[in-house]
């Protein structure tokens, strides 16, 4: 080591001081030892042995600590429950009394909620003991009883009903002091009893055949004469109907067919008896068979609906005839169902019965001729839709030809003009209608309907007692579910009655006399107060305008009338 330091110092000094000078050469002796070399005999190799690490095991210390539990007070939660179904009451009773001593009673009874069995009963009564000044007695009474029942199964439904209606009234359309008329001579009473049953198959698979069959029967009759020997001289009518309908869906098409057989037997008095020399009764057997096949198809993702069908009718009344009527209809929604245009061509035949005519005008004669009303063609079109969620509308027009249209005219042959006969005529009827409806949930509902009628008759100069225009307004308002207010308004104008002698206001045309009837303003207002969900009170104001108009010629209606009462559910 000392040798190395010495040489290093000498070399350093030489490099520092020897620049530019002659080289200096040093010489000396030293002993250098070299270790002997040896050969490594082992070959290189890869060591891949895994050296395991020792596992240190720490013993577990067992420590136990006492657990403390502290309970906090929790306030009771308030839960508001709302029933999914409203409270159901089996019975409903309505009792009231009105001016002109007019009692009212209604009673409903229904079964409890059941998926299989349903049954109920309904009883109503309304009568009046009032009269009109300088008119014949005008008391009336109406009583009805109805029983219903049904069995609902997954694949079928059976419905049945029984009814009985008793209606008594007087032919009071006779201007005469009330006390000078015997009530029994102008009294009349209708009795209607019958029932029906219906069986329906409704499979869940729309590709199967679903059908309905039913049977109806009714007996309608008028009051017996005061003299027993004339007991046959009253109206007796028996109505029988058997009907069925079937539908089958395949793809986009629905195939349907309706078949009905209706028979009505009308009898009044006796046929002419050549031996006894009396008669002049009326006996009519009116049978009508209808077959109505149709195909309904859907196009444009079920937006276009089109129906094509026929109504084939076999009429057996004073002979046998077959009639074929169209049944075509189509509609297509536009602008996301805001406007739905529709159009159709239809026709049909209406079986005329004494009962159906008496329901329109109860002051009808018991002895009349019956002819079926036929509509060979009725073309209609229009559009309906919704402007907002609350506002909807409909506008339509129809043009129809009607044969054997029943018109009521005052009778002067069998009465003093206080009864009505029926005459038939062929007419062309044009109807224009528009309606607007507004509904705000169940709180407010308003409906307005306007109609204009145009009649062109073949024989008569006017469509007797029928209006040329009509406006109907209906509204209901629910105030805090405590006060329910209902308003009905009816305006009619352009009506005329057939008379047989000329007066100051009489219209004479084609040797016929027509008496214009006054404008009808009928306003009714009803208010109901709900004391609770089970008990309420109501008051009804009828004919607020207090207009004694003629609903039928020389047959006035009651002027302003008030009726009040209570209702109960239990």
C-alpha positions as CSV (number, residue, x, y, z in Angstrom):
1,X,0.0,0.0,0.0
2,X,2.9,2.3,0.8
3,X,4.4,1.6,-2.6
4,X,1.2,2.6,-4.3
5,X,1.0,5.9,-2.5
6,X,4.6,6.7,-3.3
7,X,4.2,6.1,-7.0
8,X,1.1,8.2,-7.0
9,X,2.8,11.2,-5.4
10,X,5.7,11.0,-7.8
11,X,3.4,10.8,-10.8
12,X,1.4,13.7,-9.6
13,X,4.4,15.9,-9.0
14,X,5.8,15.0,-12.4
15,X,2.7,16.0,-14.2
16,X,2.5,19.3,-12.4
17,X,6.1,20.4,-12.5
18,X,7.3,18.6,-15.7
19,X,5.4,20.6,-18.3
20,X,7.8,22.1,-20.7
21,X,10.7,20.4,-19.0
22,X,12.7,17.2,-20.2
23,X,11.3,13.8,-19.2
24,X,12.7,12.4,-15.9
25,X,13.1,8.7,-15.7
26,X,13.1,7.0,-12.3
27,X,14.2,3.4,-11.8
28,X,14.0,1.2,-8.7
29,X,13.4,-2.4,-7.5
30,X,10.3,-3.8,-5.9
31,X,8.9,-7.2,-5.1
32,X,5.5,-8.1,-6.6
33,X,3.6,-11.3,-5.4
34,X,1.0,-12.9,-7.7
35,X,-1.4,-15.4,-6.2
36,X,-1.5,-18.8,-8.0
37,X,-4.4,-19.4,-10.3
38,X,-6.8,-22.4,-10.0
39,X,-9.5,-23.9,-12.1
40,X,-13.2,-24.1,-11.1
41,X,-14.4,-27.5,-11.8
42,X,-18.2,-27.0,-11.2
43,X,-20.5,-26.1,-14.0
44,X,-23.0,-23.2,-13.7
45,X,-26.6,-24.2,-12.8
46,X,-29.9,-22.5,-12.0
47,X,-31.1,-22.7,-8.4
48,X,-35.0,-22.8,-8.3
49,X,-35.4,-24.1,-4.8
50,X,-38.2,-22.3,-2.9
51,X,-37.1,-21.3,0.5
52,X,-40.0,-21.6,2.9
53,X,-40.7,-18.9,5.4
54,X,-41.4,-19.9,8.9
55,X,-44.9,-19.3,10.2
56,X,-45.2,-17.3,13.3
57,X,-48.2,-18.3,15.4
58,X,-49.5,-15.7,17.8
59,X,-51.8,-17.1,20.5
60,X,-55.3,-15.7,20.8
61,X,-56.0,-13.7,23.8
62,X,-59.5,-14.3,25.3
63,X,-61.0,-11.0,26.5
64,X,-64.6,-10.6,27.7
65,X,-66.3,-7.3,28.1
66,X,-69.8,-6.6,29.5
67,X,-72.3,-5.3,26.8
68,X,-74.5,-2.4,27.9
69,X,-78.0,-2.0,26.2
70,X,-79.9,1.3,26.3
71,X,-83.5,1.5,24.9
72,X,-84.8,4.7,23.3
73,X,-88.5,5.7,23.4
74,X,-90.1,5.6,19.8
75,X,-93.2,7.7,19.2
76,X,-96.1,5.8,17.8
77,X,-96.5,6.1,14.0
78,X,-99.8,7.4,12.5
79,X,-101.0,5.4,9.5
80,X,-103.8,6.6,7.2
81,X,-105.6,3.8,5.4
82,X,-107.9,4.3,2.5
83,X,-110.2,1.4,1.5
84,X,-109.9,0.2,-2.1
85,X,-113.6,-0.2,-2.4
86,X,-116.2,2.3,-1.2
87,X,-118.6,1.3,1.6
88,X,-121.3,-1.0,0.2
89,X,-124.8,-0.9,1.4
90,X,-127.4,-3.4,0.5
91,X,-130.5,-1.2,0.7
92,X,-131.4,2.3,-0.5
93,X,-134.6,4.1,0.4
94,X,-135.9,7.4,-1.0
95,X,-139.1,9.1,0.3
96,X,-140.5,12.4,-0.8
97,X,-143.6,14.5,-1.1
98,X,-144.4,17.3,-3.6
99,X,-146.9,20.0,-4.2
100,X,-150.3,19.0,-5.6
101,X,-150.0,16.2,-3.0
102,X,-147.5,14.1,-4.9
103,X,-145.9,11.3,-2.9
104,X,-142.7,9.6,-4.1
105,X,-141.1,6.4,-2.9
106,X,-138.2,4.2,-4.1
107,X,-136.5,1.2,-2.6
108,X,-133.5,-0.8,-3.9
109,X,-132.1,-4.0,-2.4
110,X,-129.0,-5.7,-3.7
111,X,-126.9,-8.6,-2.8
112,X,-123.5,-8.3,-1.2
113,X,-120.3,-8.3,-3.2
114,X,-119.9,-11.6,-4.8
115,X,-118.0,-12.9,-7.8
116,X,-120.6,-15.5,-8.6
117,X,-124.1,-14.6,-7.4
118,X,-125.9,-11.3,-7.9
119,X,-129.5,-10.5,-7.1
120,X,-131.6,-7.5,-6.4
121,X,-135.0,-5.9,-6.2
122,X,-136.4,-2.4,-7.1
123,X,-139.7,-0.9,-6.1
124,X,-140.9,2.5,-7.2
125,X,-144.1,4.6,-6.7
126,X,-145.1,8.1,-7.8
127,X,-148.6,9.5,-7.8
128,X,-150.5,12.8,-7.8
129,X,-153.8,13.8,-6.5
130,X,-153.8,17.3,-8.0
131,X,-156.0,18.7,-10.8
132,X,-155.8,21.5,-13.4
133,X,-158.2,24.4,-13.3
134,X,-161.1,24.1,-15.8
135,X,-159.8,20.7,-16.9
136,X,-161.1,17.1,-16.4
137,X,-159.6,15.2,-13.4
138,X,-155.9,14.6,-13.8
139,X,-154.8,12.2,-11.0
140,X,-152.3,9.5,-11.8
141,X,-150.2,6.8,-10.2
142,X,-147.3,4.7,-11.3
143,X,-146.0,1.7,-9.4
144,X,-143.3,-0.7,-10.5
145,X,-141.5,-3.8,-9.1
146,X,-138.5,-5.4,-10.7
147,X,-136.4,-8.5,-9.6
148,X,-133.0,-9.3,-11.1
149,X,-130.5,-12.0,-10.7
150,X,-127.3,-13.3,-12.3
151,X,-124.7,-16.1,-12.0
152,X,-121.2,-15.3,-13.2
153,X,-118.7,-18.0,-14.0
154,X,-115.4,-17.9,-15.7
155,X,-116.8,-19.3,-19.0
156,X,-120.5,-18.3,-18.9
157,X,-123.0,-15.9,-17.4
158,X,-126.7,-16.4,-16.8
159,X,-129.0,-13.3,-16.2
160,X,-132.7,-13.2,-15.4
161,X,-135.3,-10.6,-14.6
162,X,-139.0,-10.3,-13.7
163,X,-141.0,-7.1,-13.7
164,X,-144.5,-5.7,-13.0
165,X,-145.6,-2.1,-13.9
166,X,-149.0,-0.6,-13.0
167,X,-149.9,2.8,-14.4
168,X,-153.1,4.6,-13.8
169,X,-154.1,8.0,-15.2
170,X,-157.0,10.0,-16.6
171,X,-157.6,11.4,-20.1
172,X,-157.7,15.0,-18.7
173,X,-157.2,16.9,-22.0
174,X,-160.8,18.1,-21.9
175,X,-161.6,21.8,-21.0
176,X,-164.5,21.4,-18.6
177,X,-165.1,22.1,-14.9
178,X,-163.4,19.3,-12.9
179,X,-166.5,18.5,-10.7
180,X,-168.7,18.0,-13.8
181,X,-166.9,14.8,-15.0
182,X,-167.2,11.3,-13.6
183,X,-163.6,10.2,-13.1
184,X,-164.4,6.5,-13.9
185,X,-165.4,7.4,-17.4
186,X,-162.0,8.9,-18.4
187,X,-159.8,6.6,-16.2
188,X,-157.3,4.3,-17.8
189,X,-154.8,1.8,-16.4
190,X,-151.9,0.0,-18.0
191,X,-150.6,-3.3,-16.6
192,X,-147.3,-4.7,-17.8
193,X,-145.8,-8.0,-16.6
194,X,-143.1,-10.1,-17.9
195,X,-139.5,-11.2,-17.7
196,X,-136.5,-12.7,-19.5
197,X,-133.5,-14.9,-19.3
198,X,-130.1,-14.6,-21.0
199,X,-127.2,-17.1,-21.3
200,X,-123.8,-15.9,-22.5
201,X,-120.5,-17.7,-23.3
202,X,-117.4,-15.6,-23.0
203,X,-114.2,-17.6,-23.4
204,X,-110.9,-15.8,-22.7
205,X,-109.5,-16.9,-26.0
206,X,-110.7,-14.3,-28.6
207,X,-110.2,-16.9,-31.3
208,X,-113.1,-19.0,-30.0
209,X,-116.8,-18.6,-30.7
210,X,-118.6,-16.5,-28.1
211,X,-122.3,-16.4,-28.2
212,X,-125.4,-15.2,-26.4
213,X,-129.0,-16.5,-26.4
214,X,-132.0,-15.0,-24.7
215,X,-135.7,-15.2,-24.2
216,X,-138.1,-12.4,-23.4
217,X,-141.9,-12.3,-22.7
218,X,-144.3,-9.5,-21.8
219,X,-148.0,-9.1,-21.4
220,X,-149.4,-5.6,-21.7
221,X,-153.1,-4.8,-21.2
222,X,-155.5,-1.8,-20.5
223,X,-158.2,-1.4,-17.9
224,X,-161.3,-3.6,-18.1
225,X,-164.5,-1.8,-19.1
226,X,-167.0,-0.9,-16.4
227,X,-169.6,-3.3,-17.8
228,X,-168.6,-7.0,-17.5
229,X,-170.3,-7.9,-20.7
230,X,-167.8,-5.7,-22.5
231,X,-164.8,-7.2,-20.9
232,X,-163.3,-8.2,-24.2
233,X,-163.2,-4.6,-25.4
234,X,-159.8,-3.7,-24.0
235,X,-156.3,-4.0,-25.3
236,X,-154.4,-7.3,-24.7
237,X,-151.0,-7.7,-26.1
238,X,-148.5,-10.6,-25.8
239,X,-144.9,-10.1,-26.8
240,X,-142.4,-13.0,-27.3
241,X,-138.8,-12.7,-28.4
242,X,-136.0,-15.3,-28.9
243,X,-132.7,-13.9,-29.9
244,X,-129.0,-14.9,-30.2
245,X,-125.7,-13.4,-31.2
246,X,-122.3,-14.9,-32.0
247,X,-118.8,-13.5,-32.6
248,X,-115.6,-15.1,-33.8
249,X,-112.3,-13.3,-34.2
250,X,-109.6,-14.4,-36.7
251,X,-106.6,-12.2,-37.3
252,X,-107.8,-8.7,-37.9
253,X,-111.4,-9.7,-38.7
254,X,-114.3,-10.2,-36.4
255,X,-117.2,-12.2,-37.8
256,X,-120.6,-11.7,-36.1
257,X,-124.2,-12.7,-36.7
258,X,-127.4,-11.7,-34.9
259,X,-130.6,-13.7,-35.2
260,X,-133.9,-12.8,-33.5
261,X,-137.5,-13.9,-33.7
262,X,-140.1,-11.5,-32.3
263,X,-143.8,-12.1,-32.2
264,X,-146.4,-9.7,-31.0
265,X,-150.1,-10.5,-30.7
266,X,-152.4,-7.5,-30.3
267,X,-156.1,-7.9,-29.6
268,X,-158.9,-5.4,-29.0
269,X,-162.5,-6.5,-28.7
270,X,-164.1,-9.2,-30.9
271,X,-164.1,-9.8,-34.6
272,X,-167.4,-9.2,-36.4
273,X,-170.1,-11.7,-35.5
274,X,-172.6,-12.2,-38.3
275,X,-175.1,-14.0,-36.0
276,X,-175.2,-11.5,-33.1
277,X,-174.5,-8.6,-35.4
278,X,-171.7,-6.9,-33.5
279,X,-168.0,-6.8,-33.8
280,X,-165.5,-4.4,-35.3
281,X,-162.6,-5.7,-33.1
282,X,-159.0,-5.7,-34.0
283,X,-156.6,-8.7,-34.0
284,X,-153.1,-8.5,-35.3
285,X,-150.3,-11.1,-35.3
286,X,-147.0,-9.4,-36.0
287,X,-144.0,-11.6,-36.5
288,X,-140.5,-10.3,-37.4
289,X,-137.4,-12.4,-38.1
290,X,-134.0,-10.7,-38.4
291,X,-130.7,-12.1,-39.5
292,X,-127.8,-9.7,-39.4
293,X,-124.3,-11.0,-40.5
294,X,-121.4,-8.6,-40.4
295,X,-117.6,-8.5,-40.8
296,X,-115.5,-6.0,-38.8
297,X,-111.9,-5.4,-39.9
298,X,-109.1,-3.2,-38.5
299,X,-106.4,-1.6,-40.6
300,X,-103.4,0.8,-40.2
301,X,-102.4,-0.7,-36.8
302,X,-106.0,-1.0,-35.7
303,X,-106.6,2.7,-36.3
304,X,-109.1,2.2,-39.1
305,X,-112.2,0.3,-38.2
306,X,-114.6,-0.8,-40.9
307,X,-117.8,-2.8,-40.6
308,X,-119.7,-4.4,-43.5
309,X,-123.0,-6.2,-42.9
310,X,-126.6,-6.7,-43.9
311,X,-129.9,-6.8,-42.0
312,X,-132.2,-9.4,-43.6
313,X,-135.7,-9.1,-42.2
314,X,-138.7,-11.3,-42.8
315,X,-141.9,-9.5,-41.9
316,X,-145.2,-11.4,-41.4
317,X,-147.9,-8.7,-40.9
318,X,-150.8,-8.6,-43.3
319,X,-148.7,-10.8,-45.6
320,X,-145.1,-12.0,-45.7
321,X,-142.3,-9.8,-47.1
322,X,-138.5,-9.9,-47.0
323,X,-136.5,-6.7,-46.6
324,X,-132.7,-6.3,-46.9
325,X,-131.0,-3.3,-45.3
326,X,-127.4,-2.1,-45.3
327,X,-125.1,-2.0,-42.3
328,X,-121.9,-0.2,-43.2
329,X,-119.7,1.9,-40.9
330,X,-116.1,3.2,-40.9
331,X,-114.1,5.5,-38.7
332,X,-110.5,6.7,-38.6
333,X,-108.8,8.8,-35.8
334,X,-106.6,11.7,-36.7
335,X,-104.1,13.9,-34.9
336,X,-103.6,11.4,-32.0
337,X,-107.3,10.7,-31.6
338,X,-108.2,14.4,-31.3
339,X,-110.6,14.1,-34.2
340,X,-112.3,10.9,-35.3
341,X,-114.3,11.2,-38.5
342,X,-116.9,8.5,-39.1
343,X,-119.6,7.7,-41.6
344,X,-122.1,4.9,-42.2
345,X,-125.0,3.6,-44.2
346,X,-127.7,1.7,-42.3
347,X,-131.4,0.7,-42.3
348,X,-133.8,-1.5,-40.5
349,X,-137.3,-2.3,-39.4
350,X,-138.8,-1.5,-36.1
351,X,-141.6,-3.7,-34.7
352,X,-144.5,-1.5,-33.7
353,X,-146.4,-2.5,-30.6
354,X,-149.1,-0.9,-28.5
355,X,-146.8,-0.8,-25.5
356,X,-144.1,1.1,-27.4
357,X,-146.6,3.7,-28.6
358,X,-148.1,4.0,-25.1
359,X,-144.7,4.7,-23.7
360,X,-144.4,7.7,-26.0
361,X,-147.9,9.0,-25.5
362,X,-149.9,7.5,-22.7
363,X,-153.1,9.2,-23.9
364,X,-153.4,6.9,-26.9
365,X,-156.6,5.2,-27.9
366,X,-156.7,1.5,-26.9
367,X,-157.9,0.6,-30.4
368,X,-155.4,1.4,-33.1
369,X,-153.8,0.0,-36.1
370,X,-150.2,-1.2,-35.9
371,X,-147.7,-0.9,-38.8
372,X,-144.0,-1.6,-38.5
373,X,-141.7,1.4,-39.0
374,X,-139.2,0.8,-41.8
375,X,-136.1,2.8,-42.7
376,X,-134.8,1.7,-46.1
377,X,-131.8,4.0,-46.0
378,X,-130.1,6.2,-43.4
379,X,-126.9,7.9,-44.3
380,X,-124.9,9.6,-41.6
381,X,-121.5,11.1,-41.1
382,X,-119.7,13.3,-38.6
383,X,-116.7,13.7,-36.4
384,X,-116.0,13.5,-32.7
385,X,-113.1,13.9,-30.5
386,X,-111.5,15.6,-27.5
387,X,-110.1,19.1,-27.4
388,X,-108.6,18.7,-23.9
389,X,-108.7,16.1,-21.2
390,X,-111.9,17.6,-19.9
391,X,-113.6,18.8,-23.1
392,X,-115.1,16.5,-25.8
393,X,-117.3,17.2,-28.8
394,X,-119.5,15.5,-31.5
395,X,-121.0,16.9,-34.7
396,X,-123.1,14.8,-37.0
397,X,-125.7,14.9,-39.8
398,X,-128.0,12.2,-41.0
399,X,-130.4,11.8,-43.9
400,X,-133.0,9.1,-43.7
401,X,-136.2,7.9,-45.4
402,X,-138.8,6.5,-43.0
403,X,-141.9,4.6,-44.0
404,X,-144.9,4.2,-41.6
405,X,-143.8,6.9,-39.2
406,X,-146.3,7.0,-36.3
407,X,-147.7,10.4,-35.7
408,X,-150.2,11.3,-32.9
409,X,-153.3,13.3,-33.7
410,X,-156.3,14.3,-31.6
411,X,-159.2,11.8,-31.9
412,X,-162.7,13.0,-32.4
413,X,-164.4,9.7,-33.3
414,X,-164.2,7.7,-30.0
415,X,-163.6,10.6,-27.6
416,X,-164.2,14.3,-27.1
417,X,-160.7,15.1,-28.3
418,X,-158.9,14.0,-25.0
419,X,-157.4,10.9,-26.6
420,X,-155.0,10.5,-29.5
421,X,-155.1,8.3,-32.6
422,X,-152.2,7.2,-34.6
423,X,-151.7,7.9,-38.3
424,X,-148.8,6.8,-40.5
425,X,-146.9,8.6,-43.2
426,X,-143.7,8.4,-45.2
427,X,-141.2,11.1,-44.6
428,X,-137.6,12.2,-45.3
429,X,-135.9,13.2,-42.2
430,X,-132.7,15.4,-42.1
431,X,-131.1,15.7,-38.7
432,X,-128.2,18.0,-37.7
433,X,-126.7,17.6,-34.2
434,X,-123.9,19.0,-32.2
435,X,-122.8,18.3,-28.6
436,X,-120.2,19.6,-26.2
437,X,-119.2,17.9,-22.9
438,X,-117.0,19.1,-20.1
439,X,-116.0,17.0,-17.1
440,X,-113.7,17.8,-14.3
441,X,-113.2,14.5,-12.5
442,X,-116.4,13.8,-10.5
443,X,-116.8,17.4,-9.4
444,X,-118.3,19.1,-12.4
445,X,-120.1,17.8,-15.5
446,X,-121.7,19.8,-18.2
447,X,-123.4,18.6,-21.4
448,X,-124.9,20.6,-24.2
449,X,-126.8,19.1,-27.1
450,X,-128.4,21.0,-30.0
451,X,-130.5,19.4,-32.8
452,X,-132.2,20.7,-35.9
453,X,-134.9,18.5,-37.7
454,X,-136.2,18.9,-41.2
455,X,-139.3,16.9,-42.2
456,X,-140.6,16.3,-45.7
457,X,-143.8,14.2,-45.6
458,X,-145.7,12.5,-48.3
459,X,-149.3,13.2,-47.2
460,X,-149.3,15.4,-44.0
461,X,-148.2,19.0,-44.1
462,X,-146.3,18.7,-40.7
463,X,-144.8,16.0,-38.5
464,X,-147.5,16.4,-35.9
465,X,-146.3,17.2,-32.3
466,X,-142.6,16.8,-33.3
467,X,-140.2,19.7,-32.8
468,X,-138.1,21.2,-35.6
469,X,-135.3,22.2,-33.2
470,X,-134.2,21.2,-29.7
471,X,-131.6,22.4,-27.1
472,X,-130.7,20.2,-24.1
473,X,-128.5,21.4,-21.3
474,X,-127.4,19.2,-18.4
475,X,-125.1,19.8,-15.5
476,X,-124.1,18.5,-12.1
477,X,-121.8,19.9,-9.5
478,X,-120.4,18.2,-6.4
479,X,-119.5,20.7,-3.6
480,X,-117.2,19.2,-1.0
481,X,-119.1,15.9,-1.4
482,X,-121.8,17.5,0.7
483,X,-124.0,19.3,-1.8
484,X,-124.9,17.7,-5.1
485,X,-126.5,20.1,-7.6
486,X,-128.2,18.9,-10.8
487,X,-129.7,21.1,-13.5
488,X,-131.7,20.0,-16.6
489,X,-132.9,22.4,-19.2
490,X,-135.0,21.5,-22.3
491,X,-136.0,23.9,-25.1
492,X,-138.2,22.9,-28.0
493,X,-139.8,24.8,-30.8
494,X,-141.5,24.5,-34.2
495,X,-144.2,22.0,-33.1
496,X,-147.6,21.8,-34.7
497,X,-150.8,19.9,-33.9
498,X,-153.4,18.6,-36.4
499,X,-156.9,20.2,-35.8
500,X,-160.1,19.9,-37.7
501,X,-161.5,23.4,-37.6
502,X,-160.1,26.8,-38.4
503,X,-159.1,29.2,-35.7
504,X,-157.3,32.6,-35.5
505,X,-153.8,31.1,-35.3
506,X,-154.6,28.0,-37.5
507,X,-152.5,27.3,-40.5
508,X,-154.3,26.1,-43.6
509,X,-152.4,24.2,-46.2
510,X,-153.6,21.4,-48.7
511,X,-157.0,21.4,-46.9
512,X,-155.3,20.6,-43.6
513,X,-155.5,22.6,-40.4
514,X,-152.5,23.0,-38.2
515,X,-152.3,24.6,-34.8
516,X,-148.9,25.9,-33.8
517,X,-147.9,24.8,-30.3
518,X,-146.1,27.1,-27.9
519,X,-142.4,27.1,-27.3
520,X,-141.3,24.7,-24.5
521,X,-139.1,26.0,-21.7
522,X,-138.6,23.2,-19.1
523,X,-136.0,23.9,-16.4
524,X,-135.5,21.6,-13.5
525,X,-133.1,22.0,-10.5
526,X,-132.3,19.5,-7.9
527,X,-130.2,19.9,-4.7
528,X,-129.1,17.1,-2.4
529,X,-127.5,17.6,1.0
530,X,-125.5,14.7,2.4
531,X,-125.7,14.7,6.2
532,X,-123.5,11.6,6.2
533,X,-122.6,8.8,3.9
534,X,-125.8,7.1,4.8
535,X,-128.4,9.8,5.2
536,X,-129.2,12.8,2.9
537,X,-132.0,15.2,2.1
538,X,-133.1,16.5,-1.3
539,X,-135.3,19.2,-2.8
540,X,-136.4,19.3,-6.4
541,X,-137.7,22.3,-8.4
542,X,-139.6,21.3,-11.5
543,X,-140.7,23.6,-14.3
544,X,-139.0,26.6,-12.8
545,X,-140.2,28.8,-15.7
546,X,-143.8,27.9,-14.6
547,X,-144.9,27.4,-18.2
548,X,-148.0,25.4,-18.7
549,X,-147.1,24.2,-22.1
550,X,-148.8,21.5,-24.1
551,X,-146.7,18.3,-24.3
552,X,-149.5,17.0,-26.4
553,X,-152.3,19.2,-27.9
554,X,-154.8,20.3,-25.2
555,X,-152.9,18.3,-22.6
556,X,-151.0,20.7,-20.3
557,X,-148.3,19.9,-17.9
558,X,-148.0,20.9,-14.2
559,X,-146.7,24.4,-13.6
560,X,-144.0,25.2,-11.0
561,X,-143.6,22.3,-8.6
562,X,-141.5,21.6,-5.5
563,X,-140.7,18.1,-4.1
564,X,-138.6,17.3,-1.1
565,X,-137.6,14.3,0.9
566,X,-134.8,12.1,2.4
567,X,-132.7,9.2,1.3
568,X,-131.1,6.5,3.5
569,X,-128.6,3.7,2.9
570,X,-128.5,0.7,5.1
